[in-house]
Amino acid sequence: MPEEGIQLRDKAEFMTQEELLLITRQFVKMGIKKIRLTGGEPLIKKNFSAIIKELSQLPVELTLTTNAVILDRFIADLKKANVQKLNISLDSLNEARFNAISRRNNFKKILDNIYLAVNNGFDVKLNVVLMKGVNDDEIIDFIQLSHHNKINIRFIEFMPFNGNEWDWSNTVSFQSIMDAVEQYFGKEMILTETASPNSTSKNFRIKDYKGDFGIISTITNPFCDSCNRIRLTADGRIKNCLFSSNETDILSALRNGDEITSLIRQSILKKHAKRAGIDSFESEAGKEIFSQNRSMTTIGG
C-alpha cells in the first residue's frame, strides 16, 4: 500500500455477499471452472467464512491469494470449503527488508503461517515480486525454501501500474533469474517441469528438491496467447486484462435488473491479443494506457 494510504470509498460501491454470489453463479453457468479470491486481503472481509462456504457449493476449484497474516484463523474454514491451493505473497526473507517493503511488522507471523499451511496439506505457492536492487539478491534463498518443503516459489516480474514508479531499470527479467539459478546450481541440476496449457509461469525444479520454482514473465515473455483468466473486481467490474484501463460494469447492470450474460461475453471477446493492446511500455501510447489504469492496490477481485 502507498505510504500515504488510499482514498476510502463508500461500501455501497462494492459487491455485497449476495451480489458476489449471484454474479459468480452466472460465471459458472458460462463455463468458469476455477475461482480465486484475491485482494487486497480477502481474509479481512467480515463475512469471508460465509462467502467461502457458499462458493464451495459450486462445481469449481476454489483457491485463495493471501498475505497470510491471519491465515491461522481460517485453516478450518478453508479445509471445510475444500480449498487445497494457497498463493501467499512474500517479497523478502529478510525480516527488516520485508517490514520495510510491507510497512508492517508481520514477518514472523507470516512465516509461521506458511509452514502451518504446508503442514496442513495445502499446496502453497509463494508469490515473489522481484525488483532490481531491492530483493533480486534473494532468488537463491527463496529456491532453497523448496529443498525440504513442498513449496512452490513463483518469481513475478515487476509490472507497470499507475503510481508504482515502474521502468525497465527495476525489472528483473526471466533470463536474469535463470542466469542466477544456473550460476549457483549448474544447468544439469535444473529440471524443467511440464506446465498446464494455460499456465502463467514457466516452471522448474532443482534435482532432489521437494518443491519447485516458476517465473511469471509478463513483461519480457508475455503469455497472453494462452491466458484464460478474467477478473471481477471488488466493485463488480470485469477487467479482461490487468493491464487494461477498460472495465465492464457488471454490478450496476445487476442492480438495475439487467441481464449480465451479454456484458460478460462482450468483455471477454474484447480481450486484446497481447497486454491490453500495449506493444511497448516505452511508447507514448503504451505509457498512456497503463497510466490510466488503476493502481494495483485499488483493483481487488
FIMI-617928 format. One line per 5 residues: their letters; for each residue x, y, z of N, C-alpha, C. Coordinates in steps of 0.05 Angstrom, whole numbers, plus 5000, padded with zeros to 4 digits. Layout:
BEGIN
a = X:Y:Z:X:Y:Z:X:Y:Z | ... $
END
This chain:
BEGIN
mpeeg = 5017:4976:5000:5000:5000:5000:5018:5025:5000 | 5008:5046:4987:5024:5071:4988:5027:5081:5017 | 5050:5094:5022:5055:5103:5049:5034:5123:5059 | 5023:5138:5041:5002:5158:5048:4974:5145:5049 | 4972:5119:5044:4946:5106:5043:4931:5111:5018 $
iqlrd = 4906:5102:5016:4890:5107:4993:4863:5119:5002 | 4850:5132:4983:4824:5144:4990:4803:5122:4993 | 4790:5122:5016:4770:5102:5021:4744:5109:5006 | 4730:5088:4999:4705:5091:4984:4681:5080:5000 | 4657:5090:4994:4633:5081:5007:4629:5052:5002 $
kaefm = 4622:5036:5022:4619:5007:5019:4596:5001:4999 | 4578:5020:4994:4556:5015:4975:4567:5012:4947 | 4591:5021:4942:4603:5018:4915:4613:4990:4909 | 4614:4973:4930:4625:4946:4927:4603:4925:4928 | 4610:4902:4918:4591:4880:4917:4584:4871:4946 $
tqeel = 4559:4866:4951:4551:4853:4975:4557:4823:4972 | 4554:4808:4994:4558:4779:4992:4538:4767:4972 | 4513:4776:4973:4492:4765:4956:4498:4771:4927 | 4507:4796:4921:4514:4803:4894:4538:4788:4883 | 4558:4785:4900:4581:4769:4892:4573:4741:4884 $
llitr = 4556:4729:4900:4548:4701:4894:4530:4700:4869 | 4513:4719:4865:4496:4719:4841:4513:4721:4816 | 4532:4740:4816:4550:4743:4793:4567:4719:4789 | 4578:4708:4810:4595:4684:4808:4580:4661:4796 | 4555:4657:4805:4539:4634:4794:4535:4637:4764 $
qfvkm = 4532:4662:4755:4529:4667:4727:4554:4660:4711 | 4577:4667:4722:4603:4659:4710:4605:4629:4708 | 4597:4615:4730:4600:4586:4730:4581:4574:4709 | 4557:4585:4706:4539:4575:4685:4551:4578:4657 | 4568:4598:4654:4581:4604:4628:4606:4588:4624 $
gikki = 4614:4572:4644:4637:4554:4639:4661:4558:4657 | 4661:4577:4675:4684:4581:4693:4687:4557:4710 | 4712:4547:4712:4718:4522:4727:4735:4527:4752 | 4746:4551:4754:4764:4557:4777:4759:4585:4786 | 4758:4589:4813:4754:4615:4824:4776:4620:4845 $
rltgg = 4790:4643:4842:4810:4651:4862:4801:4677:4875 | 4799:4677:4901:4794:4701:4916:4821:4714:4922 | 4823:4740:4914:4849:4753:4917:4844:4780:4931 | 4862:4799:4926:4860:4823:4943:4866:4849:4929 | 4870:4866:4947:4872:4868:4976:4875:4841:4990 $
eplik = 4866:4840:5014:4869:4816:5031:4841:4804:5036 | 4834:4782:5023:4807:4771:5026:4799:4762:5054 | 4819:4754:5070:4813:4744:5097:4803:4765:5116 | 4807:4791:5110:4797:4812:5128:4768:4819:5123 | 4756:4808:5101:4728:4814:5096:4711:4801:5119 $
knfsa = 4694:4816:5131:4680:4807:5155:4664:4781:5150 | 4653:4777:5127:4637:4753:5121:4652:4733:5104 | 4679:4733:5106:4695:4715:5090:4686:4686:5093 | 4683:4677:5118:4676:4649:5123:4650:4641:5110 | 4630:4659:5110:4605:4653:5097:4607:4652:5067 $
iikel = 4623:4670:5056:4628:4671:5027:4641:4646:5017 | 4663:4637:5031:4677:4614:5022:4660:4589:5025 | 4643:4588:5045:4625:4566:5048:4605:4564:5025 | 4594:4587:5017:4574:4588:4995:4588:4581:4968 | 4612:4591:4964:4626:4586:4939:4634:4556:4937 $
sqlpv = 4638:4544:4959:4646:4515:4959:4624:4497:4949 | 4599:4507:4948:4577:4492:4938:4576:4491:4907 | 4592:4508:4895:4592:4509:4865:4612:4489:4854 | 4607:4479:4829:4625:4459:4817:4650:4471:4806 | 4667:4482:4824:4691:4496:4815:4714:4489:4834 $
eltlt = 4739:4494:4825:4762:4492:4842:4765:4520:4855 | 4767:4520:4882:4769:4544:4897:4798:4548:4907 | 4809:4572:4902:4836:4578:4912:4836:4606:4924 | 4858:4613:4936:4859:4638:4951:4887:4650:4950 | 4888:4676:4946:4914:4691:4949:4912:4708:4974 $
tnavi = 4933:4706:4991:4931:4719:5017:4959:4729:5026 | 4960:4749:5044:4985:4756:5055:4992:4739:5080 | 4973:4722:5088:4977:4701:5109:4980:4712:5137 | 4975:4738:5141:4978:4749:5168:4959:4736:5188 | 4934:4732:5179:4914:4719:5197:4905:4692:5186 $
ldrfi = 4921:4680:5170:4913:4654:5158:4907:4633:5178 | 4920:4633:5201:4916:4612:5221:4887:4611:5231 | 4874:4634:5230:4846:4636:5240:4826:4622:5221 | 4835:4616:5196:4816:4607:5176:4823:4579:5164 | 4843:4566:5176:4851:4540:5166:4827:4521:5165 $
adlkk = 4812:4520:5187:4789:4501:5188:4768:4508:5167 | 4762:4534:5163:4742:4542:5143:4751:4535:5115 | 4777:4538:5110:4787:4532:5083:4786:4502:5078 | 4792:4486:5098:4791:4457:5095:4762:4448:5090 | 4743:4460:5104:4715:4452:5101:4705:4460:5073 $
anvqk = 4716:4481:5062:4708:4490:5035:4724:4476:5013 | 4741:4457:5021:4757:4441:5003:4776:4458:4986 | 4786:4480:4999:4807:4496:4986:4833:4481:4991 | 4847:4475:4969:4872:4459:4971:4897:4475:4964 | 4893:4497:4950:4916:4513:4940:4915:4541:4951 $
lnisl = 4938:4550:4961:4940:4577:4971:4964:4591:4958 | 4959:4616:4949:4981:4633:4940:4986:4654:4962 | 5011:4655:4971:5018:4673:4993:5039:4693:4983 | 5034:4718:4987:5052:4739:4978:5075:4743:4999 | 5100:4742:4989:5123:4745:5007:5146:4755:4990 $
dslne = 5153:4781:4993:5173:4792:4975:5202:4792:4986 | 5206:4783:5011:5233:4781:5022:5234:4761:5045 | 5257:4748:5047:5261:4730:5070:5278:4744:5091 | 5285:4768:5086:5299:4785:5106:5279:4801:5122 | 5277:4796:5148:5256:4808:5164:5256:4839:5162 $
arfna = 5278:4851:5165:5279:4881:5164:5271:4891:5136 | 5280:4877:5116:5273:4885:5088:5244:4881:5083 | 5233:4858:5092:5204:4853:5088:5188:4874:5102 | 5195:4880:5126:5179:4900:5142:5181:4928:5128 | 5203:4934:5116:5206:4960:5102:5188:4960:5077 $
isrrn = 5188:4938:5062:5171:4936:5038:5142:4937:5045 | 5134:4922:5065:5105:4920:5071:5095:4942:5090 | 5114:4956:5103:5107:4976:5123:5091:4964:5146 | 5097:4938:5152:5084:4924:5174:5106:4907:5188 | 5100:4897:5212:5119:4880:5226:5108:4852:5230 $
nfkki = 5099:4840:5208:5086:4814:5210:5102:4791:5199 | 5128:4795:5194:5144:4775:5181:5143:4748:5195 | 5148:4747:5220:5149:4722:5235:5122:4708:5234 | 5101:4723:5237:5074:4712:5237:5068:4699:5209 | 5076:4713:5188:5071:4703:5161:5087:4677:5156 $
ldniy = 5112:4677:5164:5129:4653:5161:5117:4630:5176 | 5108:4634:5201:5095:4613:5216:5071:4602:5202 | 5055:4620:5190:5030:4612:5177:5036:4597:5150 | 5058:4604:5137:5065:4590:5113:5071:4560:5120 | 5087:4556:5141:5093:4528:5149:5068:4514:5160 $
lavnn = 5050:4529:5173:5025:4518:5183:5009:4508:5160 | 5007:4523:5138:4992:4515:5115:5005:4490:5102 | 5031:4490:5099:5045:4467:5088:5040:4442:5105 | 5042:4445:5131:5038:4422:5149:5009:4412:5150 | 4991:4429:5141:4962:4422:5140:4955:4411:5112 $
gfdvk = 4975:4407:5095:4970:4394:5070:4962:4412:5047 | 4963:4439:5051:4957:4457:5029:4980:4458:5009 | 4972:4461:4984:4992:4465:4962:4998:4495:4963 | 5022:4502:4972:5029:4531:4976:5047:4541:4955 | 5039:4564:4943:5057:4579:4925:5064:4605:4938 $
lnvvl = 5089:4612:4937:5097:4638:4947:5101:4657:4923 | 5086:4679:4923:5088:4699:4902:5109:4720:4910 | 5131:4721:4894:5153:4739:4900:5156:4759:4876 | 5149:4784:4881:5154:4804:4860:5182:4814:4863 | 5198:4809:4842:5226:4816:4842:5230:4844:4833 $
mkgvn = 5247:4859:4847:5254:4887:4839:5284:4890:4841 | 5296:4899:4820:5325:4902:4818:5335:4921:4840 | 5355:4912:4855:5366:4929:4876:5350:4929:4902 | 5328:4914:4902:5311:4912:4926:5313:4884:4938 | 5305:4864:4922:5305:4836:4932:5315:4816:4912 $
ddeii = 5328:4825:4890:5337:4806:4870:5361:4790:4879 | 5373:4797:4902:5394:4782:4914:5384:4758:4930 | 5358:4754:4931:5346:4733:4947:5335:4709:4930 | 5340:4710:4905:5330:4689:4887:5337:4661:4897 | 5363:4656:4903:5372:4630:4912:5360:4623:4939 $
dfiql = 5359:4643:4957:5348:4638:4984:5319:4628:4982 | 5303:4640:4964:5276:4631:4961:5274:4603:4950 | 5291:4597:4930:5290:4570:4919:5298:4549:4940 | 5317:4557:4958:5325:4538:4979:5302:4531:4997 | 5282:4548:4999:5258:4541:5015:5244:4516:5005 $
shhnk = 5248:4510:4979:5234:4487:4966:5251:4462:4968 | 5273:4463:4982:5291:4439:4984:5277:4417:5000 | 5269:4424:5024:5257:4403:5042:5227:4407:5046 | 5216:4427:5033:5187:4433:5036:5174:4433:5009 | 5150:4423:5008:5135:4423:4982:5123:4451:4979 $
inirf = 5140:4470:4974:5132:4498:4970:5139:4505:4941 | 5121:4519:4928:5126:4527:4900:5132:4557:4900 | 5156:4565:4891:5163:4593:4891:5156:4604:4863 | 5143:4627:4862:5136:4639:4837:5147:4668:4836 | 5168:4671:4820:5180:4697:4816:5164:4712:4795 $
iefmp = 5156:4737:4802:5139:4753:4785:5154:4778:4776 | 5155:4783:4750:5167:4808:4741:5151:4831:4751 | 5165:4852:4759:5153:4877:4768:5137:4889:4745 | 5111:4893:4749:5093:4902:4728:5086:4931:4730 | 5083:4945:4708:5076:4974:4709:5046:4978:4715 $
fngne = 5042:4993:4736:5015:5002:4744:5016:5032:4752 | 4994:5044:4750:4992:5072:4757:5002:5077:4786 | 5023:5094:4788:5032:5101:4815:5054:5084:4826 | 5063:5062:4812:5084:5045:4824:5112:5050:4814 | 5115:5072:4799:5142:5081:4790:5157:5060:4775 $
wdwsn = 5143:5045:4758:5157:5024:4742:5173:5036:4720 | 5196:5024:4715:5210:5027:4689:5228:5003:4686 | 5240:5001:4662:5256:4977:4656:5279:4973:4675 | 5290:4994:4687:5313:4992:4704:5308:4977:4729 | 5283:4974:4738:5278:4959:4763:5264:4932:4757 $
tvsfq = 5264:4924:4732:5252:4898:4724:5274:4877:4724 | 5269:4854:4737:5287:4831:4737:5276:4811:4717 | 5289:4808:4695:5278:4792:4672:5280:4762:4677 | 5265:4747:4662:5266:4718:4662:5294:4708:4659 | 5309:4719:4639:5336:4710:4634:5354:4716:4657 $
simda = 5351:4739:4670:5368:4746:4693:5364:4726:4716 | 5339:4718:4720:5333:4698:4741:5346:4671:4735 | 5343:4662:4710:5354:4636:4702:5384:4637:4703 | 5397:4659:4695:5426:4661:4697:5435:4658:4725 | 5421:4670:4744:5429:4668:4772:5426:4639:4782 $
veqyf = 5404:4626:4774:5399:4599:4783:5420:4580:4771 | 5426:4583:4745:5445:4566:4732:5474:4570:4743 | 5480:4594:4750:5506:4600:4761:5510:4587:4789 | 5488:4586:4804:5490:4574:4831:5488:4544:4831 | 5468:4533:4816:5463:4504:4818:5476:4488:4795 $
gkemi = 5481:4501:4773:5491:4487:4749:5468:4478:4732 | 5471:4479:4706:5449:4472:4687:5439:4444:4691 | 5457:4426:4697:5449:4397:4699:5430:4392:4722 | 5429:4410:4742:5412:4406:4765:5384:4418:4762 | 5380:4433:4740:5354:4446:4736:5336:4430:4718 $
lteta = 5314:4420:4728:5296:4404:4713:5272:4421:4705 | 5263:4418:4680:5240:4433:4670:5215:4418:4676 | 5196:4431:4689:5170:4419:4696:5150:4422:4673 | 5133:4403:4669:5112:4405:4649:5090:4423:4660 | 5083:4444:4646:5063:4463:4655:5036:4457:4641 $
spnst = 5014:4465:4655:4988:4462:4642:4986:4481:4619 | 4968:4476:4600:4966:4492:4575:4962:4522:4581 | 4949:4529:4603:4943:4557:4608:4959:4568:4631 | 4981:4556:4637:4998:4565:4659:5010:4592:4653 | 5011:4609:4674:5023:4636:4670:5053:4635:4676 $
sknfr = 5063:4612:4685:5091:4611:4693:5106:4589:4678 | 5132:4593:4674:5149:4571:4664:5162:4559:4689 | 5159:4533:4693:5165:4521:4718:5190:4503:4717 | 5205:4503:4739:5229:4487:4741:5232:4475:4769 | 5249:4455:4771:5254:4443:4797:5284:4437:4799 $
ikdyk = 5296:4441:4822:5323:4433:4826:5323:4403:4833 | 5341:4388:4821:5341:4359:4825:5342:4352:4855 | 5324:4334:4863:5322:4323:4890:5308:4343:4910 | 5298:4366:4899:5283:4384:4916:5254:4376:4917 | 5241:4380:4940:5212:4373:4943:5194:4392:4928 $
gdfgi = 5201:4418:4929:5184:4438:4916:5196:4446:4889 | 5185:4467:4878:5195:4477:4852:5195:4507:4851 | 5203:4518:4828:5201:4547:4825:5192:4553:4797 | 5179:4576:4793:5170:4584:4767:5174:4614:4764 | 5172:4623:4739:5176:4651:4732:5153:4661:4716 $
istit = 5140:4682:4726:5117:4694:4712:5129:4719:4699 | 5134:4717:4673:5149:4739:4659:5130:4754:4641 | 5112:4768:4654:5091:4783:4639:5103:4804:4621 | 5125:4816:4629:5137:4838:4614:5155:4828:4591 | 5174:4811:4598:5194:4803:4578:5186:4780:4561 $
npfcd = 5167:4763:4572:5157:4740:4556:5127:4736:4562 | 5111:4754:4550:5082:4753:4556:5069:4726:4548 | 5050:4717:4564:5037:4692:4560:5008:4696:4550 | 5003:4719:4538:4976:4728:4531:4961:4708:4513 | 4977:4695:4495:4964:4677:4476:4950:4653:4488 $
scnri = 4958:4646:4513:4945:4623:4526:4930:4631:4552 | 4927:4657:4556:4914:4667:4581:4884:4661:4580 | 4873:4648:4600:4845:4643:4602:4833:4654:4628 | 4845:4676:4638:4836:4688:4663:4820:4713:4658 | 4801:4717:4677:4785:4741:4676:4782:4750:4705 $
rltad = 4781:4776:4710:4780:4787:4737:4754:4802:4742 | 4741:4795:4763:4718:4810:4773:4728:4826:4797 | 4728:4853:4794:4738:4870:4815:4719:4871:4839 | 4729:4881:4861:4713:4883:4886:4688:4901:4882 | 4690:4920:4863:4667:4937:4858:4651:4928:4833 $
grikn = 4654:4902:4827:4636:4890:4807:4641:4897:4778 | 4666:4900:4771:4673:4906:4743:4691:4884:4733 | 4688:4878:4707:4706:4859:4694:4730:4873:4683 | 4754:4863:4690:4778:4871:4676:4787:4847:4661 | 4787:4849:4634:4795:4825:4618:4825:4823:4616 $
clfss = 4839:4842:4627:4869:4841:4628:4877:4860:4650 | 4896:4852:4667:4906:4870:4688:4917:4896:4677 | 4928:4896:4653:4939:4920:4641:4918:4939:4630 | 4894:4929:4626:4873:4945:4613:4861:4966:4631 | 4857:4990:4621:4843:5010:4636:4813:5009:4629 $
netdi = 4805:4993:4610:4776:4990:4603:4764:4969:4621 | 4742:4975:4633:4728:4957:4651:4698:4956:4644 | 4686:4933:4649:4657:4929:4643:4642:4928:4670 | 4624:4947:4674:4609:4949:4699:4586:4928:4700 | 4591:4906:4714:4571:4885:4717:4552:4892:4740 $
lsalr = 4563:4904:4762:4547:4908:4786:4524:4927:4781 | 4529:4949:4767:4507:4969:4761:4485:4956:4745 | 4493:4939:4726:4473:4926:4709:4456:4907:4727 | 4469:4892:4744:4455:4874:4762:4435:4889:4780 | 4444:4911:4791:4427:4927:4809:4404:4940:4794 $
ngdei = 4407:4944:4768:4386:4955:4751:4367:4934:4741 | 4372:4909:4748:4355:4887:4739:4361:4878:4711 | 4383:4887:4699:4390:4880:4672:4404:4853:4670 | 4402:4840:4647:4415:4815:4642:4445:4820:4639 | 4462:4804:4652:4491:4809:4652:4507:4790:4635 $
tslir = 4494:4769:4625:4509:4749:4609:4522:4761:4585 | 4507:4778:4571:4517:4790:4546:4541:4809:4552 | 4539:4823:4575:4561:4841:4583:4587:4825:4588 | 4584:4802:4602:4607:4785:4608:4619:4775:4581 | 4602:4766:4564:4612:4755:4538:4626:4777:4522 $
qsilk = 4614:4801:4521:4626:4823:4506:4653:4830:4516 | 4656:4831:4543:4681:4838:4555:4703:4818:4548 | 4696:4793:4549:4716:4772:4543:4724:4773:4513 | 4705:4778:4496:4710:4779:4467:4727:4803:4459 | 4727:4824:4476:4743:4848:4471:4772:4846:4482 $
khakr = 4778:4823:4493:4805:4819:4504:4825:4821:4482 | 4846:4837:4486:4867:4841:4465:4884:4816:4463 | 4897:4813:4441:4915:4790:4437:4940:4792:4455 | 4947:4816:4463:4972:4819:4478:4971:4844:4496 | 4973:4839:4522:4976:4860:4542:4959:4885:4538 $
agids = 4933:4880:4535:4913:4902:4532:4919:4921:4508 | 4933:4910:4488:4940:4926:4465:4965:4942:4467 | 4980:4938:4489:5006:4952:4493:5028:4936:4480 | 5039:4948:4458:5062:4935:4445:5088:4942:4458 | 5090:4966:4468:5114:4976:4481:5107:4994:4505 $
fesea = 5119:4988:4528:5114:5004:4551:5130:5031:4550 | 5148:5032:4531:5164:5056:4528:5152:5076:4509 | 5132:5067:4492:5120:5084:4473:5100:5103:4487 | 5093:5125:4474:5074:5143:4486:5047:5130:4489 | 5039:5114:4469:5013:5100:4471:5013:5081:4494 $
gkeif = 5035:5066:4498:5036:5047:4520:5035:5061:4547 | 5050:5083:4550:5050:5098:4575:5022:5109:4580 | 5009:5117:4559:4982:5129:4563:4962:5108:4573 | 4964:5083:4563:4945:5062:4571:4950:5054:4600 | 4975:5049:4608:4979:5040:4635:4978:5063:4656 $
sqnrs = 4981:5087:4647:4978:5110:4666:4949:5115:4673 | 4931:5106:4655:4902:5109:4660:4890:5086:4676 | 4906:5065:4678:4897:5041:4693:4896:5047:4723 | 4880:5031:4737:4880:5034:4766:4907:5025:4777 | 4914:5034:4801:4936:5023:4815:4928:4995:4825 $
mttig = 4948:4978:4828:4943:4950:4836:4929:4949:4863 | 4934:4968:4880:4923:4968:4907:4893:4974:4907 | 4881:4983:4885:4853:4991:4884:4836:4972:4867 | 4848:4951:4856:4834:4933:4838:4817:4913:4853 | 4829:4897:4870:4814:4876:4885:4803:4855:4866 $
g = 4790:4835:4877:4777:4816:4859:4775:4788:4870 $
END
